[in-house]
């Protein structure tokens, strides 16, 4: 085991997979010689060469499409889109092609492509470097969607995704790259070395898709969340001294409905939290499923915590971000329904 | 030599620790490239897209058929705009380093592109800038205070706090809103120009992107639509050699000039010395006249060098030779225009010093005024309610509810 931040954990996952499987290639803007704008691929081109860690033109549509082409010719590309906010030129290739190649060819072709992309706000990135577009992709059948909340999961999940024979969009909450973040920007930053999930196995290991993680066991209420909001939820529940069961779903597609629903049936109360905008957000899918499966166990209406339904504004980052205050308000509402 | 196919990787001339090498940049002597009539057929001027239009020679003289014969007073204005742009950039870079603004992008070494092109166009022409075209804002007379307030996201910010620093706009001055997403403005400018043609107006649109952005599909959409409809548009690719760490070869510059994409789509393509104020002005004026007289679009490649980091989030020492800029064969646009003005007896070292001091003072005074409207850390602050406005023309119910919740949350 070693101390790793999320960047180091992701780097380690790619390093191991490049070493283990000659069909794995990395590709993306600035990822080769430079090592990526967030340093996730640092040193890998030097170690594995320019034919395995490939700098690309600035063309996300081209990156996704050529990754698909490589994948149907036996490679296993891991493509980086520099920011999730820049993924849209690749949208047609993801939605119309990557997601459906297995289906439309009756399984004769498949595309084991992993698309890594940093998402989320809290870094003063304004509306073009802060988005959380995961639900846009969960709505597309044929794409797996993953978002880790800590270095250990990031590494294990990324290895699983690279080995997966289906395409995956792997969202990396960039605010968590260097440390857990509880939603309070005024507190000094905390490094991952202070967090148990900053201890990461240096070798090969996998974290399964479709298996949620119970971050904290509890009896009073279930908080279902993922990404940055995992840490905000933990802090908010602790501050209110609520015995919350906090579930990090980790993979949105496939979704671990069993873990979610057994918890809600046990606690009878449920809060769903994500950073992305509320309207048609992934919270709506979770909420619907919980309502269908757990209706008779519910003691209170399910509460949703999310970003507001606006673009991510540069000047109002913390008024926009669903911080502890918003989680606490939801917890209070679900614990003491009016 | 292996006869097998092999993945070719564009050669980067000088990485850190290596000797700068610009032998790949194809140069033409100043004055050597002919100037076709503005209504010449694109197919008859293919060579313009591979040669390099230059007017200023190494001794500071203006030579050849592209010499625009501008009045000395215009050249002095151009010099002033370029120096003001650079002075502004330097101040904003320092303010970012001091934590006053979150982000900044300098245009060091590329000032002639925006300033000369901006001056060669009419105020009624619509500009769709990229994020390194602050010289266009200067030419169009946007007060520095307004630009600074945008970078501060303060109470006088034209974007009401919604955009990253440098993403300016001015509807009144025909400067389109800058996008943080690359290349999107290129086909939009073509659409604007198509509308001008549909409406029978003789205004044109001009737009800018870096050579790295020309990899995006939007670049190709722009060229195709511009060519099909012969839209009155000037498409400018600013080839500053670097897109963050990605060398221009990775955008396809190794095999063919960017200007040559123009003839590929059946339109005029011109490659110009982007650090030569006179050449940039002349080529832009030519393209503008061509567009206004029904000759259609022109693709201009402005060959220059990104003297600074990509942005304040970038460190080029990690990927290019440290003294690269000093070896750039096309020099510095400000020094070159200054030398020319001195050579023709219309400028002096003393006047230059005086202007530099005046511009420093202007920038300092503007900053002082700008921060009085608030900074990221000190008030006054924009009202957070503004976050919910302009998502739609009228605020829908869900946003009205969220606005109320946000107020409650802030008071809790």
Interface residues (C-beta under 8 A of the other chain):
Chain A: X29 X30 X33 X34 X35 X37 X50 X51 X54 X55 X56 X57 X58 X59 X60 X61 X62 X85 X86 X88 X89 X124 X125 X126 X127 X128 X129 X278 X279 X308 X309 X310 X311 X313 X314 X315 X316 X319 X320 X325 X326 X329
Chain B: X7 X9 X12 X15 X102 X103 X153 X157 X159 X160 X161 X162 X163 X164 X165 X167 X179 X180 X181 X182 X212 X213 X215 X216 X217 X218 X243 X244 X245 X246 X250 X251 X252 X313 X314 X318 X319 X381 X382 X384 X386 X387 X388 X391 X398 X399 X402 X406 X408 X409 X410 X412
